[in-house]
Amino acid sequence: MFTAAFRDNLEMKYEGIRAGDLSSTQQRLLLDVLETYVGRIRPGTHFAWMGGSDEDSVFHYRVHSPVILIEFDHQRGIAFDNDAPSRHHVHTVVRTPNGNDYGRDLLRQHHARFDHAHPGHRH
């Protein structure tokens, strides 16, 4: 395992064949492999939808469980010139709630839990 314990945020180069270069039959088989990992929805998973359902509607959806949080949202313009949410400006977020989620200050949490003072050392 290249991404085993204690190798958080390991940057790996892409290897192997690109999915787009596979035949359509091979791509379906790859989707079956992916389904093995992401296709098992736990009983505690919730799905929320806000917005329209027409072909040109803007919307927001959320898939949320104790182990995954996925959000998709049509956004108002900041870099784009649109005052209202647009289907041309989307954001997606995939996070791991209750885990080693990005943005968490793990070093600060560690120092809060463990005293690192050494004998004879003054702070």
N, C-alpha and C positions, 0 to 999 in steps of 0.2 A: 504494500500500500504506500503510494507516494504521499498521500495526505493523511497519514496516521496522526496519532496524538502528538501534541506539542509542535505541530507544524501549521499553526493557524495562518491563514492568508497567504499560503504558499503560492507563488506565481509559477504556473506551469505553462510550457509552450504547448500549442495544439499539435497533436500527433494523430496519425491514422488518416483515413479517408474522410473528406467533407461529406456530410449527409446529402448535400445537393448533388454530389457526383455519383451517388448510388442510383441503381435502377429503381423504378417505382415499386417493384416487389421487395427489394432490399430496404427501401425507406419504410414500407409498411412493417417489415420485421423489426426495424429499429424502433418504430413507434410502439410495437408490442413490448420491446425491452423496457422502454421508458414507462409504459403503463404498469409494469411490475413494481416500479418504485413510487410513482406518483398517483397510481390509480386506486389505491386503497384508502377510501375516505373513512375516517373514524366516526363513531356515533356522535362525538362532540363537535363535529364540524358544522359551521353555520354559513349560509349564503345570504347576502343582502344585496338588493338592487334598488337604486334610486335613479329616476329619470324615465325617459320615454323608451318605447320599444319599436318605433317605426324605423325604417331603413336609414333615415337621415337624422334621427334623434341623438341627443347627447345624453350620456348616462354615467353612472358610477357603479361599480360592483365591488364586493368584498367577499373573499373566502377566508374564514377565520376558524382556527382550532387551537388547541394548546400547543401545537408544534409548527404551525405555519400561518402566516398572515399575507394574503395577496390582495392588492388593491389596484384597480384600474379606474382612471378618471379622465374625462375630457376637461381641458383646462382653459381658463381665460388667457388672454394674451399678456405676455410680459415681453418676450422677444418677438412675438407676432402681434400684428395690429388687429386684435379682436377683443372687444369689450365683453363678449359673452363666451361661454364655453364653446369650443369648436371641435369638430371631428378630426381636424387637421393638427390638433395639439393635444397629445395624450401623455399621461404619466402612468407608469406602473411601478409598483413596489412589491418586493418579495422579501419578507423578514421572518425571523425565527423568534417568536415570542417565548419568553421564559427560558431562553438559552443564551448563547454567546452572541447576542444581537449587536449589530454595528452601532456605534455611538456610545456604547457603555464604557465607562472608564474603569477597566478591570484592575489597573495598578492602584488607583485610589481606593477601590473596594478592598483590595488585598491589604493595603496598609491600614485601613480602618479595622480589619479583623485581626491582624497580627502585629505584635509589638516588635519593631526592628531595632530597639535601643540596645546598644552593646555596653557591657560594663566599662565604666570610665569614660564613656562617650557622652558629651553634652549636646543638647539640641539648641 
